[in-house]
Structure formats: C-alpha cells, structure tokens
Amino acid sequence: MNKFLLYIFFTGYSIFYLQAQEINTLYTTKDSILTESLLKQFTNKRSLSSVEKQVVQIGNLFIGTPYVSKTLEKKGKEQLVVNLREMDCTTFVETVTALILSVQNNTYSFRDYCSNLQKIRYRNGIINEYPSRLHYFSDWIQNNIQKGIIKEVTPKEGSLIQKQSINFMSSHADKYTPLTENAFFLKEIKNTEKLLSNMTVRYIPKDSLNSHNISQIHNGDIIAITTSIKGLDISHVGFAYRVNGKLHLLHASLNKKQVIIESIPLNKQLQQHKSQSGIRVLRIIENTKSR
C-alpha cells in the first residue's frame, strides 16, 4: 500500500454514522482522516491542476490499496458506505471522482466528500433504498451525464452502435440478498433493466482499437470495459493512464488483488480476457467556474 495511506491505515478504527442530507453514512475514523488528508494536499492548488492531472495524482495515491468486493453490501437499510481502505473497480472510480469534485468545488471537508460520493453513486443523488444505487455501470454513465459530472467521449472511429440487453441481476437474483428478501426491490431492478435495454450505446470493439482512436483518449478518462456476458453491460472500469506513450489502465485489479497500473497496454489486456468485448470512454467534466 502507498506509504501515505499506510500512515492513515494504522490510525484508530471506529465506525460512525454521519447524518448527511438526512441519510446515514457508514464510515470509520480511518476513512474520514484519510479523506481530509488527501484533500488537504490539493488546497489552493485548484488552478494549477487539470482534471487529467488530478485523476493521475489522486489515483496514484491509492496504488497498493487492497481489492475487496462487495464493500457496499451491508445488512439493513441502504446507506452511503465510505471505504477508502478497500475497493473494487467501481468504488475506486467513484472514490477518485468524488475527491476530484471536492477539489473542483474547493470544498475539503469529509462531509462535502460524502455529499459528492452520494451524488455520483445514486440515481439523481438520492438514496432511496437498494434499487436507487446505480448498480449497472451503463446506468451510472447515463445518470452522471445527466448530472453534468461526466460526458461520453468514445471515439467514433472503429466504433459500433449496440442495443443493450440487460437482465443479469434479475436473472441471478439469488446472488443479491436484497433481491431475494424484497420482491419490490426485484421489481424495481427489473424496471431499470427494461429501461437500459431500450438504450443504444456506442463502444469500440477490442479488435478495432488502433493508434488513431487510442490517441483520442486522454489521461484520466474513465474506461468502461464492455462484456459479452449475457445480460451484463460493463464488466470492469478504470482510468486511462499513459506509460511511455502507451495506453494502460489504472484500476482496482481483481487478478492482482489491489489497485495497480496495469503492466501491459490496454489493447493487449483486453485480448487476454475472452468476455471483454471493447470499451466506452467517459471524461470527468472540468468545473471552470470554481477557478
């Protein structure tokens, strides 16, 4: 784990509930201390750093952080879970993006960070039980575009338009405890799947990635990896990261069990995974008004 994070990691451990916008937030002292320590590094540096640089700078601080799945799955009522000590690919992207929003808005408190994280993670930024969480990443993309947080920048060269067919969660409801315990939640997830299945999306098949369309991807862009797994839209996410001019992925790696900069370029990485079919590209919108 990054030395900066190690210092924070071994500080006190207690669980708290933060009343933020009338929604309980589950976190530990480690998370709150780490969040404000990270943000403190960017105080008064907003005008000196672009979003691209912020993604690289903040993302690098998490290299070595353990990969842990299902950190958001807690018993009881849905609440905002803040965990900067363990993360999967999606929570890594959400964590970095929420920190960037705080930097852009010149708000450096833990409470403000939590507000940004909630805005990103939940439909229209409102927690309304389990189905309000943006479980499918294509839903995450669409909703965060509507909020003005990101924009889609998938290069057109070599891309295809595809109609989605999404039903993975409802078809595998036994893997999601809230769906087995609450018929209404299952119904709501099915409604979301139906809406998403009526959408068409642009993606670049992995065999169509070339030097020209790769050159249009910026450092710090969000890379959403599409999949051929039946009923699923996106199987993995991370950030574009240039190494000696080659496009790599900065991500929470299931295989390496930690946040890493992938050792091989993205196009070769995709070829190693049969079910990974291509990519969509998103970009965090820079808030120039806060400068």
Number of C-alpha atoms within 10 A of each C-alpha: 16 12 12 13 20 14 12 18 18 9 13 10 12 10 12 13 14 16 11 14 13 8 17 17 22 18 20 20 16 21 22 21 15 23 23 16 17 17 20 15 12 21 12 10 13 18 10 10 14 13 22 17 13 22 25 19 15 19 25 17 17 27 19 20 22 21 23 17 15 10 14 17 14 14 9 9 10 20 21 23 20 23 20 22 19 20 27 25 22 20 26 25 21 19 24 22 25 23 28 23 24 21 25 25 16 18 16 22 15 20 18 18 25 25 19 20 24 26 19 26 24 23 21 16 19 15 21 14 14 21 22 19 23 21 17 20 19 21 19 18 21 17 21 22 17 12 15 12 19 21 19 17 16 23 19 13 14 15 20 14 11 11 12 19 18 23 22 16 19 20 12 12 16 12 11 13 12 22 21 15 12 11 11 13 17 20 14 16 22 19 15 19 22 15 14 21 16 11 13 13 14 18 23 24 19 21 12 16 18 13 10 11 16 17 12 14 21 18 22 24 26 29 25 25 24 24 20 14 15 12 18 19 23 20 18 20 26 26 29 27 28 18 15 7 9 15 22 23 27 31 29 32 22 15 7 12 16 22 27 20 23 18 11 14 17 21 20 11 15 19 14 9 10 10 15 20 20 24 26 24 24 22 22 21 15 16 15 11 7 11 11
